[in-house]
Amino acid sequence: HRIIFAAMQNMFRKNIPCDNVTLMDALGADLQTAGGIAYITELSLAVPSGANAARYIQSVMEQSSERRLRDGLQAVLDEMNTGDDADHVAAAQDVIDGVRATGSGTVAPVGGDFLIAAARIGDRNTGLSTGFLVLDVSMGGLKPGHMTVVGARPSMGKTALATNIAVAAALSGKTVAVFSLEMSREDVLQRAVISRSLCSEYDARMRELSAVKPLLAAAEELSRVPLYVLDDVITVDAIKSRCYAIRQQASRLDLIVIDYLGLIQGKGKSKDRVSEVSEISRNVKLMAKELNVPVLILSQLSRSPELRADHRPVLSDLRDSGSIEQDADEVLLLYRPAVYDQNADSKEAIVTIAKNRNGRTGDCSLLWDGEHFRFYEQEIDF
């Protein structure tokens, strides 16, 4: 155990992630002395997951509070039985108040924090850049602890927009986790390479050197960025657990992208889909606050835009639950006129900032390049 712990300390100092595989590698020649592969594996299986540490702490605090309440109230009962004429109701209330305050720490007035808040008013560069200047100017970027919803009808390009934002953040050195519940991991990676290389699937199938070279160059560039793409999680708890693992391994986590809300599985306790989606939306928002990381989550819209003469989406079109609108800090509604009107410009795309907790709302214009699964801001010749 002394040998194992010393190896773990050495790994921690070198910022090497520690699990049974990396630990056995770090032990090297000392592995057999420390018990061998079988014993290290046995030890690792006996260790609770660090991802649930917050729940363990909560459990200990709850049991501690129960013991303090039981002991305190028993002391009041003992005083009552001895005939003491003290104010027993007040004594019992003091015990209850003390238990409720357990674990709350020292509470201080706001004080000088008002000055810090005032200095930051109007600072538009507090959030993570989306890669689109028009959105960054209007929203101030994607802010830590905020849940930003991108809503659209099918085939509008919401997955492409989210992927573009994720890749742009990763290319700028930010650590990004993408959870794809709709498409496979390989599909997401292929789309990212196509949008970065401007080489379409058709060009790639032709196998011409002029097409293959930019694909390989884009793949090589993207292979070096801190981007994580996972397609095997379906619950908010699983997503949060993976996020903690990524942050432990990469020492940071700057953006979470989820595609999409309607495919997240609830805990099965809700009686109807609306209640289930409300619970999922609330848990995603709480996850954003707990991790202090911006969460960009996609959401399908209802069929209402199809039934209106003006097909542009509005906040009430968010599908399954009004709580999505309530929980979100920002809501972006994506609309491409060409989906409904063949005479419209096929490149025109409108992102409506329908809700912005700390800023302006309104329309932002982008251009759509469907062949390469990307949005961009200015006309370019390609």
C-alpha positions in Angstrom: 0.0 0.0 0.0 2.9 2.3 0.7 4.4 1.6 -2.7 1.0 2.1 -4.4 0.3 5.4 -2.6 3.7 6.8 -3.4 3.2 6.0 -7.1 -0.2 7.8 -7.0 1.3 10.8 -5.3 4.0 10.9 -8.0 1.3 10.7 -10.8 -0.6 13.6 -9.1 2.4 15.8 -9.0 3.0 15.2 -12.7 -0.7 15.8 -13.5 -1.1 12.2 -14.9 -4.7 10.9 -14.7 -4.9 8.0 -12.2 -6.8 4.8 -12.8 -5.9 1.1 -12.5 -4.3 1.0 -16.0 -2.2 4.1 -15.6 -1.3 3.2 -12.1 0.1 -0.2 -13.1 2.1 1.5 -15.8 3.5 4.0 -13.3 4.4 1.2 -10.8 6.7 -0.4 -13.4 9.0 -2.9 -11.8 7.3 -2.4 -8.4 4.0 -3.8 -9.8 4.5 -7.4 -8.5 5.8 -6.1 -5.2 2.6 -4.1 -4.8 0.4 -7.2 -5.4 0.4 -7.5 -9.2 -2.4 -6.9 -11.7 -5.0 -8.8 -9.8 -4.6 -6.9 -6.6 -4.5 -3.4 -8.3 -7.7 -4.3 -10.1 -9.3 -5.5 -6.9 -8.4 -2.3 -5.2 -9.8 -0.1 -8.1 -13.1 -2.0 -8.0 -13.5 -1.3 -4.2 -13.1 2.5 -4.6 -16.3 4.5 -5.0 -16.5 6.8 -8.0 -15.3 10.3 -7.5 -18.0 11.5 -9.8 -20.5 10.9 -7.0 -18.5 12.6 -4.3 -21.1 15.4 -3.9 -23.8 12.9 -3.2 -21.6 11.1 -0.6 -20.9 14.4 1.1 -24.6 15.2 1.2 -25.4 11.8 2.7 -22.9 12.3 5.5 -24.2 15.8 6.2 -27.8 14.5 6.3 -26.9 11.7 8.8 -24.9 14.2 10.9 -27.9 16.6 11.0 -30.2 13.8 12.0 -27.9 12.8 14.9 -27.6 16.4 16.1 -31.4 16.9 15.9 -32.0 13.6 17.8 -29.4 14.4 20.5 -30.5 18.1 20.9 -34.2 17.2 21.2 -33.4 14.4 23.6 -31.6 17.0 25.8 -34.7 19.2 25.7 -36.9 16.2 26.7 -34.5 15.4 29.6 -34.8 19.0 30.9 -38.6 18.7 30.7 -38.5 15.4 32.6 -36.4 17.0 35.4 -39.0 19.7 35.9 -36.8 22.5 34.7 -39.0 25.6 34.1 -36.9 26.8 31.1 -38.6 27.8 27.9 -38.6 24.3 26.3 -40.2 25.5 23.0 -37.5 28.1 22.5 -34.8 25.5 23.3 -36.3 23.1 20.8 -36.4 25.8 18.2 -32.8 26.7 18.8 -31.8 23.0 18.2 -33.8 23.0 15.0 -32.3 26.2 13.7 -28.8 25.0 14.5 -29.4 21.8 12.6 -30.7 23.7 9.6 -27.6 25.9 9.5 -25.3 23.0 9.5 -22.9 23.1 6.6 -24.0 26.5 5.4 -20.7 28.1 6.4 -20.2 31.8 7.1 -22.8 34.0 5.4 -21.5 37.5 4.6 -23.3 40.6 3.2 -22.6 41.5 -0.5 -20.4 44.5 0.4 -17.7 45.2 -2.2 -19.0 42.7 -4.7 -21.4 45.4 -5.9 -18.3 47.3 -7.1 -17.1 44.3 -9.1 -20.5 43.7 -10.6 -20.7 47.4 -11.6 -17.3 47.3 -13.3 -18.5 44.3 -15.4 -21.7 45.9 -16.6 -21.3 46.3 -20.4 -18.4 43.9 -20.6 -19.3 42.0 -23.8 -16.3 39.7 -23.7 -17.1 37.6 -20.6 -18.4 34.6 -22.5 -16.9 31.9 -24.8 -16.9 33.0 -28.4 -19.4 31.2 -30.7 -17.1 31.7 -33.7 -19.7 34.1 -35.2 -19.1 37.8 -34.5 -22.7 38.8 -35.0 -23.8 36.4 -32.2 -20.9 37.3 -29.9 -21.8 41.0 -30.2 -25.4 40.4 -29.4 -25.1 37.8 -26.7 -21.6 38.5 -25.3 -20.6 34.9 -26.0 -21.7 31.7 -24.2 -21.4 32.4 -20.5 -20.3 29.9 -17.7 -23.3 28.4 -15.9 -25.8 29.4 -18.7 -28.0 27.1 -20.6 -28.3 28.2 -24.2 -31.0 26.5 -26.3 -30.9 26.3 -30.1 -34.4 25.5 -31.4 -35.3 24.7 -35.0 -37.5 22.5 -37.1 -35.9 19.5 -38.8 -33.4 20.1 -41.7 -32.7 23.7 -40.6 -29.1 22.9 -39.7 -29.2 23.2 -35.9 -26.7 20.2 -35.6 -24.4 21.9 -38.1 -24.6 25.2 -36.2 -23.8 23.5 -32.9 -20.9 21.6 -34.4 -19.5 24.7 -36.0 -19.5 26.4 -32.6 -17.9 23.4 -30.9 -15.2 23.1 -33.5 -14.5 26.9 -33.4 -14.1 26.8 -29.6 -11.8 23.7 -29.7 -9.7 25.3 -32.4 -9.2 28.3 -30.1 -7.8 26.0 -27.5 -10.9 25.5 -25.4 -11.8 22.0 -24.1 -15.2 21.0 -25.6 -17.5 18.0 -24.9 -20.1 17.1 -27.5 -22.8 14.6 -26.6 -24.5 13.4 -29.7 -27.7 11.5 -29.0 -29.0 11.6 -32.5 -26.0 11.0 -34.8 -23.2 8.5 -34.4 -19.7 9.7 -33.3 -18.3 9.0 -36.7 -21.0 11.1 -38.4 -20.2 14.0 -36.2 -16.5 13.7 -36.9 -17.0 13.4 -40.6 -19.2 16.5 -40.7 -16.6 18.5 -38.7 -13.9 17.5 -41.2 -16.1 18.4 -44.2 -17.0 21.8 -42.8 -13.3 22.5 -42.0 -11.9 21.3 -45.3 -14.7 22.6 -47.6 -14.5 19.3 -49.3 -17.9 17.7 -49.8 -18.9 14.0 -49.6 -19.2 14.0 -53.3 -15.7 15.4 -53.8 -14.3 12.7 -51.4 -16.1 9.9 -53.3 -14.3 11.0 -56.5 -11.0 10.2 -54.8 -9.2 13.0 -56.5 -6.0 14.3 -55.0 -7.4 17.8 -54.9 -10.2 16.6 -52.7 -8.4 14.2 -50.5 -5.5 16.5 -49.5 -7.7 19.2 -47.8 -9.7 16.4 -46.0 -6.5 14.9 -44.6 -5.2 18.4 -43.7 -8.4 19.2 -41.8 -8.4 15.8 -40.1 -4.8 16.4 -39.0 -5.6 19.8 -37.7 -8.7 18.7 -35.8 -6.9 15.7 -34.3 -4.8 18.1 -32.2 -7.7 20.0 -30.6 -9.2 19.3 -27.2 -12.6 18.1 -28.5 -14.4 15.1 -27.0 -17.3 13.5 -28.9 -19.5 10.9 -27.1 -22.5 9.1 -28.5 -23.1 6.5 -25.7 -24.8 8.5 -23.0 -28.6 9.1 -22.7 -29.2 10.6 -19.2 -28.3 13.9 -17.6 -26.5 12.1 -14.8 -24.4 10.1 -17.3 -23.6 13.3 -19.2 -22.5 15.1 -16.0 -20.4 12.1 -14.9 -18.5 12.2 -18.2 -18.0 15.9 -17.9 -16.4 15.5 -14.5 -14.2 12.8 -16.0 -13.1 15.1 -18.9 -12.4 17.9 -16.6 -10.3 15.7 -14.4 -8.3 14.4 -17.4 -8.0 17.7 -19.3 -7.8 19.9 -16.2 -10.5 22.1 -17.6 -13.8 22.1 -19.4 -15.0 25.1 -21.3 -18.1 24.1 -23.3 -20.7 21.3 -23.3 -22.9 20.7 -26.4 -25.8 18.3 -26.3 -27.7 17.2 -29.4 -30.5 17.1 -28.5 -32.9 17.6 -25.5 -35.7 15.4 -26.9 -33.6 12.3 -26.9 -32.3 12.6 -23.3 -33.9 9.9 -21.2 -35.6 10.9 -17.9 -35.6 8.9 -14.7 -38.9 7.3 -15.4 -40.7 8.9 -12.5 -42.8 11.4 -14.5 -46.3 10.5 -15.6 -46.2 12.3 -18.9 -43.7 13.6 -21.4 -44.2 17.2 -20.6 -43.3 16.6 -16.9 -40.3 14.5 -18.0 -38.9 17.1 -20.3 -39.4 19.8 -17.6 -37.3 17.7 -15.2 -34.6 17.1 -17.9 -34.5 20.8 -18.7 -34.2 21.8 -15.1 -31.4 19.2 -14.5 -29.4 20.4 -17.5 -29.6 24.0 -16.2 -28.5 22.8 -12.7 -25.6 20.9 -14.3 -24.5 24.1 -16.1 -24.5 25.9 -12.8 -22.8 23.1 -10.9 -20.0 22.7 -13.4 -19.9 26.5 -14.1 -19.6 25.8 -17.8 -21.8 27.0 -20.7 -24.2 24.3 -22.0 -25.4 24.6 -25.6 -28.4 22.2 -26.0 -30.4 21.6 -29.1 -34.2 21.3 -29.1 -36.8 20.4 -31.7 -39.7 22.8 -32.3 -43.3 21.8 -32.6 -45.1 21.7 -35.9 -46.7 25.1 -35.3 -44.4 27.0 -37.7 -45.6 24.7 -40.5 -49.2 25.8 -39.9 -48.6 29.5 -40.0 -48.4 31.7 -43.1 -45.2 33.2 -41.6 -43.1 30.1 -40.8 -40.6 31.9 -38.6 -40.4 30.2 -35.2 -41.3 31.8 -31.9 -40.5 30.9 -28.3 -43.8 29.1 -27.8 -42.8 26.6 -30.5 -40.3 24.9 -28.2 -41.5 21.3 -28.1 -43.0 19.4 -25.2 -42.6 21.9 -22.4 -42.7 25.6 -21.5 -40.1 25.0 -18.8 -37.4 24.9 -21.5 -38.1 28.6 -22.2 -38.2 29.3 -18.5 -34.9 27.4 -17.6 -32.9 28.7 -20.6 -30.7 31.8 -20.2 -30.6 32.3 -24.0 -32.8 30.8 -26.7 -31.7 30.9 -30.4 -34.3 30.0 -33.0 -32.8 29.0 -36.4 -34.8 29.6 -39.6 -33.9 29.2 -43.3 -36.6 30.6 -45.6 -35.5 28.3 -48.5 -36.9 25.3 -46.6 -40.4 26.6 -47.2 -40.0 28.8 -50.3 -38.1 27.5 -53.3 -37.7 31.0 -54.6 -35.9 32.2 -51.5 -32.1 32.5 -51.3 -30.8 29.0 -50.4 -27.9 30.5 -48.5 -30.0 32.8 -46.3 -30.2 31.9 -42.6 -31.6 33.8 -39.7 -30.8 33.2 -36.0 -33.4 34.9 -33.8 -32.2 35.6 -30.3 -35.6 35.1 -28.8 -34.5 35.2 -25.2 -31.4 36.8 -23.8 -31.3 37.0 -20.0 -28.5 39.7 -20.0 -28.8 41.3 -23.4 -30.7 42.2 -26.5 -33.0 40.1 -28.5 -33.5 40.2 -32.3 -32.4 38.7 -35.6 -28.8 37.9 -36.7 -28.1 37.0 -40.3 -25.8 34.1 -41.3 -25.2 32.3 -44.6 -25.7 28.5 -45.0 -23.5 26.2 -46.9 -25.4 22.9 -46.8 -22.9 21.0 -49.0 -20.3 21.5 -46.3 -22.5 21.5 -43.2 -21.6 25.0 -42.1 -22.8 28.5 -41.4 -20.6 31.5 -42.1 -20.9 35.3 -41.9 -19.7 36.7 -45.2 -19.9 35.7 -48.8 -16.7 33.9 -49.9 -15.7 32.4 -53.2 -15.2 28.6 -53.0 
